[in-house]
Amino acid sequence: MAVLPRLPFSVVPFAIPMFVLVQALVDKGWVVLFARWWSAWVLNTGTVGAIAGMGFLSVILSNIAETNIGAATLLCRVLQTWRQMHSDARSAEQLVDPIPNHTWWAAVYALAFGVNYGASSLTFGASLAGLSMHEDLAKRSIVIRRFEFF
């Protein structure tokens, strides 16, 4: 029980709305649109494009969304929808190629790498853990500048 008081409960109000926002984007059809765009991108660029595109998107979105939690949640839903679109089309015998397994996993790993790199790349705010750490260090009069954070 000594751990419970030290947990960063102050980040909870920032994290929960990210899940609500992503679900709202799902309900309004935006995630399907993003998945279609992603499908077109991967169709034109292949596995290498999937790696580069997802890596770039996840790093940038981590900083634009001001947290890697929101970026990871949104991009995971986009990838899930992309895969579902292709599996549904296959079962309906439409003319949609299945996603190669190596392309799927390349995109997933690029997403994981990108949101974690994005969390410490441009701003402290891209990671709630980074903000919490920065606050804890400031309480102890330890100053970390932007370029020391990397």
C-alpha positions in Angstrom: 0.0 0.0 0.0 3.0 2.3 0.1 2.9 2.6 -3.6 -0.7 3.8 -3.9 -0.1 7.4 -2.7 2.8 7.8 -5.1 0.8 6.9 -8.2 0.4 9.8 -10.7 -3.4 10.2 -10.4 -3.0 13.8 -11.6 -2.7 12.5 -15.2 -6.0 10.6 -15.2 -8.1 13.6 -16.1 -5.9 14.1 -19.2 -5.9 10.4 -20.2 -9.5 9.4 -20.0 -10.8 12.1 -22.4 -8.4 10.8 -25.1 -10.4 7.5 -25.2 -13.7 9.3 -25.3 -12.4 11.5 -28.2 -11.2 8.5 -30.2 -14.5 6.7 -29.6 -16.4 9.8 -30.8 -14.2 9.8 -34.0 -15.2 6.1 -34.5 -18.9 6.8 -34.0 -18.8 9.7 -36.5 -17.0 7.7 -39.2 -13.7 9.5 -39.1 -11.7 6.4 -38.3 -13.1 4.6 -41.3 -12.1 7.6 -43.5 -8.6 7.5 -42.0 -8.4 3.8 -42.5 -9.3 4.2 -46.2 -6.6 6.8 -46.6 -4.1 4.5 -44.8 -5.2 1.6 -47.1 -4.5 3.8 -50.2 -1.2 4.9 -48.8 0.0 1.3 -48.1 -1.4 0.1 -51.5 0.8 2.7 -53.2 3.9 2.4 -51.0 4.0 -1.1 -49.8 5.6 -2.4 -46.6 8.4 0.2 -46.5 5.8 3.0 -46.9 3.7 1.4 -44.1 6.8 1.6 -41.8 7.8 5.1 -42.8 4.2 6.4 -42.9 3.1 5.0 -39.5 6.4 6.0 -37.9 6.1 9.6 -39.1 2.4 9.8 -38.3 2.8 8.5 -34.8 5.7 10.8 -33.9 3.9 13.9 -35.3 0.5 13.0 -33.9 2.0 12.4 -30.5 3.1 16.0 -30.4 0.0 17.5 -32.1 -2.4 15.6 -29.9 -0.2 16.6 -26.9 0.0 13.1 -25.6 1.1 9.8 -27.0 -1.9 8.1 -25.3 -4.3 9.8 -27.7 -2.1 9.2 -30.7 -1.6 5.5 -29.9 -5.3 5.0 -29.3 -6.4 6.7 -32.5 -3.8 5.0 -34.7 -4.5 1.6 -33.2 -8.2 2.1 -34.1 -7.2 3.1 -37.6 -5.1 0.0 -38.0 -7.8 -2.2 -36.6 -10.4 -0.7 -39.0 -7.9 -1.1 -41.9 -7.5 -4.8 -41.1 -11.2 -5.3 -40.6 -12.0 -3.6 -44.0 -9.7 -6.0 -45.8 -10.9 -9.1 -44.0 -14.6 -8.2 -44.5 -13.9 -7.6 -48.2 -12.2 -11.0 -48.5 -15.1 -12.7 -46.9 -17.6 -10.9 -49.3 -15.3 -12.0 -52.2 -14.7 -8.4 -53.3 -11.6 -7.4 -55.2 -9.6 -6.3 -52.3 -6.2 -7.8 -51.6 -5.6 -9.1 -48.1 -3.0 -7.3 -46.0 0.2 -9.3 -46.0 1.1 -10.4 -42.5 4.5 -8.8 -42.6 3.0 -5.4 -43.6 0.5 -5.6 -40.8 3.1 -6.3 -38.2 5.5 -3.7 -39.7 2.8 -1.0 -39.3 2.0 -2.2 -35.7 5.7 -2.1 -34.7 6.2 1.3 -36.4 3.2 2.6 -34.4 4.7 1.3 -31.1 8.1 2.8 -31.9 6.7 6.1 -33.2 4.5 6.9 -30.2 7.2 6.1 -27.8 9.8 8.1 -29.7 7.3 10.9 -30.2 6.7 11.1 -26.5 10.2 12.4 -26.0 11.0 14.1 -29.3 9.7 17.6 -29.4 7.8 18.6 -26.3 7.4 17.4 -22.7 3.7 17.5 -23.2 3.8 14.7 -25.7 4.0 12.3 -22.8 1.9 12.5 -19.6 4.7 10.5 -17.9 7.2 13.1 -19.1 5.0 15.9 -17.6 4.7 14.0 -14.4 8.4 13.4 -14.2 9.1 17.0 -15.0 6.8 18.1 -12.2 8.3 15.7 -9.7 11.8 16.8 -10.5 10.8 20.5 -10.2 9.5 19.8 -6.7 13.0 18.6 -5.9 14.6 21.7 -7.5 16.1 19.6 -10.3 15.9 21.4 -13.7 16.0 19.5 -16.9 16.2 21.5 -20.1 14.6 20.5 -23.3 17.7 19.0 -25.0 18.7 17.2 -21.8 15.3 15.4 -21.8 16.4 13.2 -24.8 
